[in-house]
Amino acid sequence: MGAVTYPNAEVKEYIERFFIPVQYNVVEDPGAMDRFNSSWTPTLIVQDADGREHRRAQGYLDPKRFLGEMSLARLKEAIDRQNYNEAQARLDDAKSHTKGDPAREPEVEYWAAVVAYKTSHDGNGLLAGWNSLIDRFPESEWARRAEFIRQK
């Protein structure tokens, strides 16, 4: 990722705007793999200032998928902190960075429905969002997580 993803101008700007990056050289510091419970590189781990992990991805990510992961990390961090108004504010960013990504776009739709429910306390928003997810991405892992709403 050091040759293609990190030098990308949009990636650089996004990281500088929202994150404090830390990179470990596992050749020079092999204990880093154990400390972060990782057996493969690259491993992307997004933690907050208290060390709580909010997202993890392993393997190479091109700039588009990297930005999708990072926008999802920001969204999940707000959800994990139960700051649903902030999560709502981060949804557009996550949707724009995951559009067309078959792995990440359905996940954003799943969490968007959760955020809609948590901000309104109206279960109809959750059901509408998950029904849309199931219709748009029926083969996705995230549709399978929500499919119980249609089972009789």
Backbone torsions as a table, in degrees:
resi	resn	phi	psi	omega
1	MET	NA	-21.2	-179.3
2	GLY	-65.8	-26.2	-178.2
3	ALA	-88.1	-29.0	-173.8
4	VAL	-118.3	-51.3	-170.3
5	THR	-76.3	-55.8	-174.7
6	TYR	-63.3	-35.5	177.9
7	PRO	-73.3	-12.9	180.0
8	ASN	-58.4	131.8	-174.3
9	ALA	-59.6	-42.5	-179.1
10	GLU	-67.4	-39.2	177.7
11	VAL	-63.6	-47.6	-179.8
12	LYS	-57.9	-46.0	-179.1
13	GLU	-63.8	-41.9	-178.6
14	TYR	-64.1	-45.8	179.0
15	ILE	-62.0	-47.5	-179.0
16	GLU	-62.3	-33.2	-177.6
17	ARG	-75.2	-38.3	-168.5
18	PHE	-119.9	-10.9	-170.8
19	PHE	-135.4	162.5	168.9
20	ILE	-114.9	100.5	-174.3
21	PRO	-77.2	143.0	173.7
22	VAL	-132.8	129.3	-179.6
23	GLN	-124.7	133.9	179.0
24	TYR	-108.4	138.2	172.9
25	ASN	-93.3	106.5	-173.4
26	VAL	-74.8	-12.4	173.6
27	VAL	-75.3	-44.1	179.2
28	GLU	-78.2	-28.3	-178.0
29	ASP	-131.9	72.8	-177.0
30	PRO	-62.4	-21.1	178.2
31	GLY	-68.8	-15.8	179.2
32	ALA	-60.8	-36.2	179.6
33	MET	-60.4	-43.7	178.5
34	ASP	-69.5	-43.2	-177.8
35	ARG	-60.2	-31.9	-177.9
36	PHE	-107.6	14.8	175.8
37	ASN	50.6	52.6	-178.8
38	SER	-128.8	139.6	179.2
39	SER	-117.6	8.8	-176.3
40	TRP	-148.5	149.0	174.7
41	THR	-121.5	150.1	-5.0
42	PRO	-76.5	148.4	171.8
43	THR	-120.7	125.7	178.7
44	LEU	-103.9	119.5	179.1
45	ILE	-123.7	126.6	178.2
46	VAL	-109.8	117.7	179.7
47	GLN	-121.5	158.2	173.5
48	ASP	-90.6	-177.6	-176.5
49	ALA	-62.5	-22.3	179.2
50	ASP	-90.9	3.0	178.6
51	GLY	84.9	7.3	177.1
52	ARG	-77.6	129.4	-179.5
53	GLU	-81.4	134.5	179.0
54	HIS	-117.8	-16.5	178.7
55	ARG	-163.2	147.2	178.6
56	ARG	-144.3	135.9	175.3
57	ALA	-139.7	139.7	179.1
58	GLN	-121.6	142.5	179.9
59	GLY	99.8	166.0	-176.7
60	TYR	-63.2	137.8	174.1
61	LEU	-127.0	124.1	173.9
62	ASP	-70.0	170.2	-175.9
63	PRO	-54.4	-42.3	-178.5
64	LYS	-64.1	-47.8	-179.6
65	ARG	-68.8	-34.5	176.5
66	PHE	-60.8	-46.6	178.9
67	LEU	-63.5	-36.0	174.4
68	GLY	-61.5	-45.8	178.0
69	GLU	-60.8	-45.2	-177.3
70	MET	-67.7	-38.4	177.7
71	SER	-67.8	-36.4	174.7
72	LEU	-66.1	-36.6	177.8
73	ALA	-61.8	-42.9	178.7
74	ARG	-64.3	-42.0	178.5
75	LEU	-63.4	-48.2	-178.3
76	LYS	-65.2	-34.4	178.4
77	GLU	-61.4	-43.4	178.5
78	ALA	-66.5	-40.9	178.3
79	ILE	-64.7	-45.5	-179.0
80	ASP	-61.0	-33.6	177.5
81	ARG	-82.1	-1.2	-178.4
82	GLN	61.3	31.7	174.4
83	ASN	-100.2	80.7	-171.3
84	TYR	-74.1	-25.8	174.6
85	ASN	-67.0	-40.8	176.2
86	GLU	-67.0	-39.8	176.8
87	ALA	-60.3	-42.5	177.5
88	GLN	-58.8	-42.0	-179.6
89	ALA	-66.6	-26.7	-178.4
90	ARG	-89.8	-8.0	-176.0
91	LEU	-62.8	-43.8	-178.5
92	ASP	-59.3	-41.3	177.7
93	ASP	-61.0	-47.0	-179.6
94	ALA	-64.9	-40.7	179.0
95	LYS	-64.2	-41.8	-178.1
96	SER	-69.1	-34.9	-178.2
97	HIS	-82.5	-12.8	180.0
98	THR	-110.8	-3.2	-177.8
99	LYS	-56.0	126.8	179.6
100	GLY	84.1	-1.4	179.4
101	ASP	-92.9	109.1	-174.0
102	PRO	-64.0	-20.0	179.3
103	ALA	-89.2	-36.9	-170.7
104	ARG	-102.1	-30.9	-179.5
105	GLU	-60.8	-44.2	177.2
106	PRO	-62.7	-34.0	178.8
107	GLU	-65.3	-41.3	177.5
108	VAL	-61.7	-40.5	179.1
109	GLU	-63.7	-38.8	177.1
110	TYR	-59.3	-51.8	-176.9
111	TRP	-70.1	-29.4	176.7
112	ALA	-61.5	-39.5	177.9
113	ALA	-67.1	-38.9	177.4
114	VAL	-62.8	-45.7	179.9
115	VAL	-63.1	-40.4	178.1
116	ALA	-59.2	-43.0	178.5
117	TYR	-66.5	-46.6	-175.8
118	LYS	-66.8	-28.8	179.4
119	THR	-85.0	-26.7	-176.4
120	SER	-106.0	-22.1	-173.9
121	HIS	61.4	24.4	178.8
122	ASP	-112.4	110.9	-178.2
123	GLY	-61.1	-20.0	179.9
124	ASN	-64.6	-33.7	177.1
125	GLY	-65.5	-40.4	177.0
126	LEU	-62.9	-48.7	-179.4
127	LEU	-62.8	-43.0	179.2
128	ALA	-62.7	-44.0	179.6
129	GLY	-64.4	-44.2	-179.5
130	TRP	-71.1	-35.1	175.1
131	ASN	-63.3	-40.6	176.6
132	SER	-63.5	-42.8	177.1
133	LEU	-57.6	-48.6	-178.9
134	ILE	-62.3	-40.1	179.9
135	ASP	-69.4	-40.9	-175.3
136	ARG	-81.3	-34.0	-174.8
137	PHE	-132.5	59.4	-171.0
138	PRO	-62.4	-24.2	-178.3
139	GLU	-93.6	-0.3	-175.8
140	SER	-78.9	155.1	174.2
141	GLU	-58.1	-36.7	-176.6
142	TRP	-72.3	-32.5	173.6
143	ALA	-66.8	-39.0	178.4
144	ARG	-65.0	-31.5	178.0
145	ARG	-70.3	-23.8	-178.3
146	ALA	-103.5	-7.7	-171.3
147	GLU	-64.2	-17.7	179.8
148	PHE	-59.9	-22.9	-179.1
149	ILE	-67.4	-17.4	-179.7
150	ARG	-103.3	-6.8	-179.0
151	GLN	-78.0	143.2	-179.9
152	LYS	-102.2	NA	NA
